[in-house]
Amino acid sequence: MPKLKTVKRQDDSSLAYYTFSNEQEKMSVFKEMNTHAEELQMIYASDRFSNVTTNTSARDGFSRADYDWFRPEESSPKQIKDVVGVCMRAHYKFALVRNVIELMADFASKGVRLAHKNKKEEKAYKYWFKMINGKERSERFLNYLYRCGNVVVSRRTAKIKKDRLFTAAENILPEQDKIYKNTIPYEYNFYNPVNVDILGGDLAIFANKCVYVLKIPVQIKGKIKQPKTPADIELIKSLPEELVKQIRDNQDTITLDPTSTRVFHYKKDDWQLWAYPLTSSIIDDLVALDKMKLADLSALDGATSKTRVWCLGDLDKGIVPGPGVINAFKNILMNRVPGDTLDLVWNPAIKLIETSADLSSFLGEDKYKPILSAIYSGLGIPSTLVAGGGDKSFSNSFISMKTLIERLQYGRDRLIEFWQEEIRIFQKAMGYSEPAQLIFD
C-alpha cells in the first residue's frame, strides 16, 4: 500500500499527496489514482459553453469587449460625446495627429480672402474681414471641423456709425430675428462641442428641430455663485443680469440663441445627433501606439539597470570573508563616482558576476511601421507622402491622394457655406447690391 502523508484536505478525507520509494509502491499509487480519475476536471475560462452536449464543452471567444472589460482605461468610448472628447485629447497627446490636422486646416484655408467686382465695396468687405480676423477664424473653423467633427459658432453683432467707415465696434447688441441696417457681424466665438447638448436628444432629430444648450462648467458656476477676488466681481458685473440669475438659481444650461448660433458637422449621418470626428476610426491604433511607447520606456529602464554580484571568498576552498573585509569592500563601492573606473587591489578571493539585458531585438522601429501605416491611412495621408511608407503602388497612392484632396475640399465647402451667410448679413446691413465672393489661393 502507498505511504500516506499526514496533510489532509479540509473538505475531504482523501490525501493531498502520495509517495513511493520502490516500483511496487509506485504501481500501487497509479492504481489508487485510477480510482479517482473521474474527480479530475478541466479548467475553463468560463462555463458559458460548458456541457453543450454530453461531456462536450467549448472555450469562450476573446473579443474586443472582453479586452475592454479587463482594461477599462484602454477601452474604446461608446457614447458620441466621449468619442469627441477622446479625439480632442489625442490632438494634444500625439504630435502625429496634431501635425496632420493642423496641416489640413492650414492648407484648406490658405489664402482665404474676399473679392468683389465693385472696388469700393470690395475695400469695405476686405476691411470688415480683417476686422473680424477672418483668416484666423477660417483656420480655427477647419481645425475644429477636422479635429472635433462638430463646429458650434456664435455670432455677435455691433452697431456702426453711418457717416464714416467703421473702425471699431460700438454698442454690442444681441442678435435680432432680422437684419438691421448698420448692424454687422463683429465677433465669432467657437464653443466646445462636448459642452453643448441638444434639447430632446433623438426626439429633436426626429422632429427636425434642434435647440442647442450650453452646459455651464462647474468651476464657472462656483465663481459666479461665490466670487473670491475683486477681479471675479468685476467680470460678473459685465455679464447679463439674467444669465447671472439663472446660474445662481442652479440652472445647469444656457439656451443658445438660434438666430446667432450655427452648427456644422463633418459628414454627419442624418439620424445622428453629432458627427464622429476624423480621428475616431484610429482610436484603437493610437492606444496601441501609446502602449508600444510605454513598452519601450519600460525596456529602457531595464536596459540601463544592471545587476553585479561581488563574491568575496571561496567556500569550496574554505575562504569565508569576515565582517571587516565585507564592510571595507562596501565602502570602496559606495565612494566610487558613477561612470568612473573602479581599480581594486585585492587577493584572489574575489569574483564579479555581471548581468544585463540585450534589448537590441526589441528596441527598434520595425514594430512601429504597421501601426503608423494604419494611423496615416485612417487620417487619409497617402504612403507616398510618408517617409518609409509601405505600399507605394500607383493605384493605392492615387486613391489615398484622392481621399486627402476630397477631405480638404469638403472642409473648404463647409467653410464657404459658413461665410456666405455671414457675408449676406454684412451685405444687407451695408445696403450693397451684391455679396462678395470667398476665394482661396
Sequence and secondary structure as in RCSB ss.txt:
>XXXX:A:sequence
MPKLKTVKRQDDSSLAYYTFSNEQEKMSVFKEMNTHAEELQMIYASDRFSNVTTNTSARDGFSRADYDWFRPEES
SPKQIKDVVGVCMRAHYKFALVRNVIELMADFASKGVRLAHKNKKEEKAYKYWFKMINGKERSERFLNYLYRCGN
VVVSRRTAKIKKDRLFTAAENILPEQDKIYKNTIPYEYNFYNPVNVDILGGDLAIFANKCVYVLKIPVQIKGKIK
QPKTPADIELIKSLPEELVKQIRDNQDTITLDPTSTRVFHYKKDDWQLWAYPLTSSIIDDLVALDKMKLADLSAL
DGATSKTRVWCLGDLDKGIVPGPGVINAFKNILMNRVPGDTLDLVWNPAIKLIETSADLSSFLGEDKYKPILSAI
YSGLGIPSTLVAGGGDKSFSNSFISMKTLIERLQYGRDRLIEFWQEEIRIFQKAMGYSEPAQLIFD
>XXXX:A:secstr
  EE S B SS SSBS EE SSHHHHHHHHHHHHHTGGG     S STTTTSBTTB       HHHHHHH GGG 
   SHHHHHHHHHHHHHH HHHHHHHHHHHHHHTTT EEE SSHHHHHHHHHHHHHTTHHHHHHHHHHHHHHHSE
EEEEEEEEE  TTS   S EEEE   SS  TTEEEEEEEEE GGGEEETTTHHHHHHT   EEEE  HHHHHHHH
S  SHHHHHHHHTS HHHHHHHHTT  EEE  TTTEEEEESS  TT SS   GGGGGHHHHHHHHHHHHHHHHHH
HHHH  EEEEEESBTTTTB   HHHHHHHHHHHHTS TTS       S EEEEEE    TTTSSSTTHHHHHHHH
HHHHT  GGGSTT S   HHHHHHHHHHHHHHHHHHHHHHHHHHHHHHHHHHHHHT SS  EEE  
